Amino acid sequence: MDTMFDLTHRRARLDPHRPAVTDLADGTHYTYRQLDERAARVAAAAREHWGLAEGDRLAYLGHSRAEFFALLFGCAKAGLILVPLNWRLAVPELEVLMEDARPGALIHGEEFADAATALSAARPGMARIALRDRMHAGHAAPGVPVNVGTDTRPQADATAGPQADAGVRDYAADLAAVVPDAAPHPERTADAPWYLLYTSGTTGKPKGVIQTFRMMLANYANIGVAVGLTREDVLLNVLPMFHTAGINLYSSAMLIVGGEVLVQRQFDPARALDVLERRATVFFGVPAVYQAMLDTPGFDAERLRRVRAWGCGGAALPVPVSRRYAAHGIRVRTGMGMTETGPTVFLMNEDQVLAKPGSVGRAQLLTEVRIVDARGEDVPVGEAGELLIRGPNVTPGYWQRPDATREAFRPGGWLRSGDIARCDEDGDYTIVDRSKDMYISGAENVYPAEVEAVLLQHPAIAEAAVVGMPDERWGEVGHASLVPAADAAAPGEDELRAFCRERLAAYKVPKVFAFRPCLPRNALGKVIKQELRDAART
């Protein structure tokens, strides 16, 4: 695993005609040979038209699409570093990422032309390239596969004019105008930066987490082997590709093993259920995705029998949701990982889904974990402490941030996860909470996740998030933000307080219960607790 070899070249040699990636929005479809050829064109266009050299950064601002993988592996061929930008961010937030990564070129989907214009204004030397949908050129209707790997015609009819905006290059025309190098790219160290994924920045300046080829291979061993992915599998990917889950759960693992990836631009529960019924065999989602599918009118688990493996991460899958799927014969395996770990660390065995609700399972094949106390000493079985992680799946660090990299690691190469965890006698792990979410009330540690799990047992509560808020007497107390269940009346504070007190120690019972129509969430459905902390302090 010390060498970064040309993955698409080798996969094309093994399975040239097998389907690799299909875009469900515009019908773009690549076999493995075509994906390799397309990636080679990206590499050539980057050198010849976009002014990029090895080590330069190439930013992408756009929704998930099949073409993303041509960009990803094209960067590998050219020795570039891809920077997928979070399209949910406002332009000033994107400016922070651009200033940190300093890309030499920006590729953007038509849907983000305005944002790309604003980002380019401050960078006159940066190439800007528009990536237009093939469906606009009349090549395909949405959802109808079209073989485009060897179609090198310029798409001059894609819009009123591919060069309509002054200084904006046309992606398809640039790729059509080059002669790709059919040879594999030079071997490089497996730890060379390949792409950057930026943290949310809710607690400070966003950090670019370096992603490497070694991390991708290790993730395949950790998740692909555990799930038993094969070249016969078909994955439906509904997650955004500016996040590690959209790239690696399980898309990159599927491309390593030779399966097919179906890409949905943005998650649509009804459309996802239709694709799962007709084409997919494996699926990975986040809790919000699973909840949305359950809530879709006409949800029928009998339609989903062809899907053999279900996975969930990004946040804890609520036990009631897990049980509802299990009642339909679907066992959703939960796990845990981080952008810094490529991401897979833990995965629950399928036969333990109901036996150990809330557990994330065991550390996978190429990952070591420890749970330590404040002195860095291993804690006894069953006790909570900070989770440390080590292995080839762990990032070498943060882009241009040696200070943050040093702070993130303990001696021996152990990454500080920032999570509080415990391990039971069977070797199964449970994430108790984020260390930064823990608050101290009357000298006692309170883990909000534990309180949230209790609140979600109330039949009138659909969602719950607990944060600490200042209190003159106890230092901090709990503030619970709640979303009522559909068609349920919001219970009163006295009822909720009594409900919690029956199940929790008094110091863990929130002091404030506030109902709201929804909880603030990021792209993967994680609750943005900093917003709730700010609201609780006002």
Secondary structure, DSSP 4 states (H G I P E B T S, - for coil): --EE--HHHHHHHH-TTSEEEEETTT-EEEEHHHHHHHHHHHHHHHHHTS---TT-EEEEES---THHHHHHHHHHHHT-EEEE--TTS-HHHHHHHHHHH--SEEEEEGGGHHHHHHHHHT-TTSEEEEE--GGGGTS--TT--EE-TT-----TTSSS-TT-STTEEEHHHHHHTS----SPPPPEETTS--EEEE---TTSS--EEEE-HHHHHHHIIIIIHHHT--TT-EEEE-S-TTSHHHHHTTHHHHHHHT-EEEE-SS--HHHHHHHHHHT-SEEEE-HHHHHHHHHSTT--GGGGTT--EEEE-SSPPPHHHHHHHHHTT--EEEEEE-GGGSSEEEE--GGGTTTSTT--BEE-TT-EEEEE-TTSPBPPTT--EEEEEESTTS---BTT-HHHHHHHEETTTEEEEEEEEEE-TTS-EEEEEETTT-EEETTEEE-HHHHHHHHTTSTTEEEEEEEEEEETTTEEEEEEEEEEPTT-PPPPHHHHHHHHHTTS-GGGS-SEEEE-S---B-TTS-B-HHHHHHHHT-
